[in-house]
Protein backbone atom coordinates (compact mmCIF):
# COMPACT_ATOMS: atom_id res chain seq x y z
CA UNK A 1 0.00 0.00 0.00
CA UNK A 2 1.46 3.34 -1.08
CA UNK A 3 0.87 5.95 1.70
CA UNK A 4 2.25 9.10 0.10
CA UNK A 5 -1.19 10.55 -0.51
CA UNK A 6 -2.67 9.43 2.82
CA UNK A 7 -3.54 12.69 4.58
CA UNK A 8 -3.85 10.97 7.96
CA UNK A 9 -0.08 10.48 7.88
CA UNK A 10 0.70 14.17 7.44
CA UNK A 11 2.75 15.77 10.21
CA UNK A 12 -0.15 18.00 11.28
CA UNK A 13 -2.53 15.06 11.71
CA UNK A 14 0.13 12.93 13.34
CA UNK A 15 0.86 15.67 15.92
CA UNK A 16 -2.83 16.00 16.70
CA UNK A 17 -2.91 12.35 17.80
CA UNK A 18 0.01 12.82 20.20
CA UNK A 19 -0.80 13.99 23.74
CA UNK A 20 1.38 16.89 24.86
CA UNK A 21 2.87 16.56 28.37
CA UNK A 22 4.02 19.46 30.53
CA UNK A 23 7.57 19.42 31.84
CA UNK A 24 8.14 20.59 35.43
CA UNK A 25 8.71 24.22 34.41
CA UNK A 26 5.50 24.40 32.38
CA UNK A 27 3.53 22.70 35.14
CA UNK A 28 4.71 25.21 37.76
CA UNK A 29 3.72 28.05 35.43
CA UNK A 30 0.11 26.80 35.59
CA UNK A 31 -0.12 26.22 39.32
CA UNK A 32 -2.70 28.53 40.87
CA UNK A 33 -3.48 29.79 44.36
CA UNK A 34 -7.00 30.35 45.62
CA UNK A 35 -7.66 33.68 47.26
CA UNK A 36 -10.82 34.81 48.97
CA UNK A 37 -12.21 38.25 48.06
CA UNK A 38 -13.71 40.56 50.70
CA UNK A 39 -17.18 39.29 49.77
CA UNK A 40 -16.09 35.65 50.04
CA UNK A 41 -15.69 34.80 46.34
CA UNK A 42 -12.98 32.47 45.05
CA UNK A 43 -10.28 34.31 43.06
CA UNK A 44 -7.67 32.22 41.23
CA UNK A 45 -4.32 33.55 40.14
CA UNK A 46 -1.17 31.92 38.82
CA UNK A 47 1.19 31.37 41.72
CA UNK A 48 4.36 32.09 39.73
CA UNK A 49 3.37 35.20 37.74
CA UNK A 50 0.73 36.58 40.11
CA UNK A 51 -1.61 37.10 37.13
CA UNK A 52 -5.32 36.39 37.41
CA UNK A 53 -6.53 33.34 35.48
CA UNK A 54 -8.28 34.70 32.36
CA UNK A 55 -12.02 34.36 31.85
CA UNK A 56 -13.22 31.09 30.30
CA UNK A 57 -13.36 31.29 26.51
CA UNK A 58 -16.78 32.53 25.45
CA UNK A 59 -17.66 32.54 29.13
CA UNK A 60 -19.18 29.09 28.87
CA UNK A 61 -16.16 27.00 27.82
CA UNK A 62 -14.47 25.98 31.08
CA UNK A 63 -10.73 25.49 31.52
CA UNK A 64 -9.10 22.21 32.49
CA UNK A 65 -7.98 21.77 36.07
CA UNK A 66 -5.95 19.18 37.93
CA UNK A 67 -5.67 18.79 41.70
CA UNK A 68 -2.60 16.73 42.51
CA UNK A 69 -1.80 14.45 45.47
CA UNK A 70 -0.01 17.33 47.25
CA UNK A 71 -3.20 19.43 46.95
CA UNK A 72 -1.58 21.75 44.39
CA UNK A 73 -4.13 23.08 41.91
CA UNK A 74 -3.37 23.63 38.20
CA UNK A 75 -5.46 25.37 35.53
CA UNK A 76 -4.73 25.34 31.80
CA UNK A 77 -6.54 26.38 28.64
CA UNK A 78 -6.64 23.39 26.30
CA UNK A 79 -7.14 25.59 23.19
CA UNK A 80 -3.71 27.23 23.40
CA UNK A 81 -1.64 24.12 23.13
CA UNK A 82 -2.66 22.70 19.79
CA UNK A 83 -1.65 26.01 18.22
CA UNK A 84 1.57 26.36 20.17
CA UNK A 85 2.93 22.84 20.41
CA UNK A 86 0.97 20.62 18.05
CA UNK A 87 -0.53 17.53 19.61
CA UNK A 88 -3.66 17.37 21.70
CA UNK A 89 -3.90 18.68 25.24
CA UNK A 90 -5.77 16.67 27.86
CA UNK A 91 -5.91 16.29 31.65
CA UNK A 92 -3.02 13.84 31.44
CA UNK A 93 -0.93 16.64 29.86
CA UNK A 94 -0.85 18.69 33.07
CA UNK A 95 0.49 16.01 35.42
CA UNK A 96 2.04 13.83 32.69
CA UNK A 97 -0.43 11.03 33.57
CA UNK A 98 0.54 10.98 37.27
CA UNK A 99 -2.20 10.19 39.85
CA UNK A 100 -4.37 13.05 41.10
CA UNK A 101 -6.98 13.88 43.74
CA UNK A 102 -9.34 15.21 41.09
CA UNK A 103 -9.63 16.37 37.50
CA UNK A 104 -12.28 18.25 35.59
CA UNK A 105 -13.13 21.70 34.31
CA UNK A 106 -13.36 25.03 36.14
CA UNK A 107 -15.59 27.97 35.20
CA UNK A 108 -13.82 31.35 35.38
CA UNK A 109 -15.56 34.73 35.16
CA UNK A 110 -14.18 38.28 35.20
CA UNK A 111 -11.21 39.21 37.40
CA UNK A 112 -10.19 35.61 38.03
CA UNK A 113 -13.44 34.71 39.81
CA UNK A 114 -13.97 30.94 39.88
CA UNK A 115 -17.66 30.17 40.16
CA UNK A 116 -17.81 26.40 39.71
CA UNK A 117 -16.15 23.10 38.89
CA UNK A 118 -17.22 19.90 37.20
CA UNK A 119 -15.67 16.45 37.18
CA UNK A 120 -15.47 15.73 33.46
CA UNK A 121 -12.32 13.74 32.70
CA UNK A 122 -12.25 10.69 30.46
CA UNK A 123 -8.88 9.54 31.78
CA UNK A 124 -9.25 10.11 35.52
CA UNK A 125 -13.00 9.35 35.75
CA UNK A 126 -13.61 11.05 39.11
CA UNK A 127 -16.06 9.50 41.59
CA UNK A 128 -18.30 11.28 44.10
CA UNK A 129 -15.43 11.05 46.61
CA UNK A 130 -13.59 13.73 44.61
CA UNK A 131 -16.48 16.15 45.17
CA UNK A 132 -16.40 15.42 48.94
CA UNK A 133 -12.61 15.85 49.14
CA UNK A 134 -12.71 19.13 47.24
CA UNK A 135 -15.67 20.42 49.22
CA UNK A 136 -13.79 19.86 52.49
CA UNK A 137 -10.62 21.40 51.03
CA UNK A 138 -12.60 24.47 49.92
CA UNK A 139 -14.24 24.75 53.32
CA UNK A 140 -10.76 24.77 54.88
CA UNK A 141 -9.77 27.63 52.52
CA UNK A 142 -12.76 29.63 53.76
CA UNK A 143 -14.54 30.79 50.56
CA UNK A 144 -18.23 31.58 50.32
CA UNK A 145 -19.41 28.16 49.14
CA UNK A 146 -22.93 29.50 48.52
CA UNK A 147 -21.54 31.30 45.46
CA UNK A 148 -19.61 28.28 44.12
CA UNK A 149 -21.28 25.67 41.87
CA UNK A 150 -20.58 21.94 41.97
CA UNK A 151 -21.54 20.21 38.73
CA UNK A 152 -21.77 16.52 39.57
CA UNK A 153 -21.73 13.65 37.10
CA UNK A 154 -24.85 11.83 35.97
CA UNK A 155 -26.00 9.41 38.66
CA UNK A 156 -24.28 11.16 41.58
CA UNK A 157 -26.61 11.87 44.49
CA UNK A 158 -26.78 11.96 48.29
CA UNK A 159 -27.76 8.28 48.14
CA UNK A 160 -24.21 7.43 46.98
CA UNK A 161 -22.64 8.93 50.11
CA UNK A 162 -23.65 6.16 52.52
CA UNK A 163 -22.50 3.44 50.13
CA UNK A 164 -18.99 4.75 49.52
CA UNK A 165 -15.98 3.19 51.27
CA UNK A 166 -14.69 6.40 52.86
CA UNK A 167 -12.32 4.47 55.12
CA UNK A 168 -10.44 3.45 51.96
CA UNK A 169 -9.25 7.05 51.44
CA UNK A 170 -5.93 7.49 53.23
CA UNK A 171 -5.23 11.22 53.13
CA UNK A 172 -3.71 13.28 55.97
CA UNK A 173 -6.33 15.73 57.25
CA UNK A 174 -9.29 13.77 55.83
CA UNK A 175 -11.14 11.05 57.74
CA UNK A 176 -14.02 8.77 56.76
CA UNK A 177 -16.59 10.42 59.03
CA UNK A 178 -15.92 13.99 57.83
CA UNK A 179 -15.79 12.95 54.16
CA UNK A 180 -19.16 11.20 54.46
CA UNK A 181 -20.53 14.40 56.01
CA UNK A 182 -18.97 16.53 53.25
CA UNK A 183 -20.53 14.25 50.62
CA UNK A 184 -23.97 14.84 52.15
CA UNK A 185 -23.31 18.59 52.41
CA UNK A 186 -22.14 19.10 48.82
CA UNK A 187 -24.94 16.99 47.28
CA UNK A 188 -27.63 18.87 49.21
CA UNK A 189 -26.24 22.40 48.92
CA UNK A 190 -28.21 24.94 46.79
CA UNK A 191 -25.41 25.17 44.19
CA UNK A 192 -25.13 21.40 43.58
CA UNK A 193 -26.00 20.75 39.93
CA UNK A 194 -26.44 17.28 38.50
CA UNK A 195 -28.77 17.05 35.52
CA UNK A 196 -31.82 18.28 33.67
CA UNK A 197 -33.29 21.64 34.53
CA UNK A 198 -30.47 22.64 36.90
CA UNK A 199 -27.86 22.19 34.15
CA UNK A 200 -29.93 24.22 31.68
CA UNK A 201 -30.29 27.03 34.22
CA UNK A 202 -26.56 26.91 34.96
CA UNK A 203 -25.73 27.14 31.24
CA UNK A 204 -28.05 30.15 31.01
CA UNK A 205 -26.19 31.64 33.97
CA UNK A 206 -22.88 31.06 32.12
CA UNK A 207 -24.15 32.93 29.07
CA UNK A 208 -25.18 35.89 31.23
CA UNK A 209 -21.70 35.97 32.77
CA UNK A 210 -20.12 35.76 29.30
CA UNK A 211 -22.19 38.73 28.15
CA UNK A 212 -21.39 40.71 31.30
Secondary structure by P-SEA (a helix, b strand, c coil): ccccccccccaaaaaaabbbbbcaaaaaaabbbbbbcccbbbbbccccccccccccccccbbbbbbbccccbbbbbcaaaaaaccccccccccccccccccbbbbbbbcccccccccccccccccccaaaaaaaaaaaaaaccccccbbbbccccccccccccccccccccccccaaaaaaaaaaaaaccccccccaaaaaaaaaaaaaaac
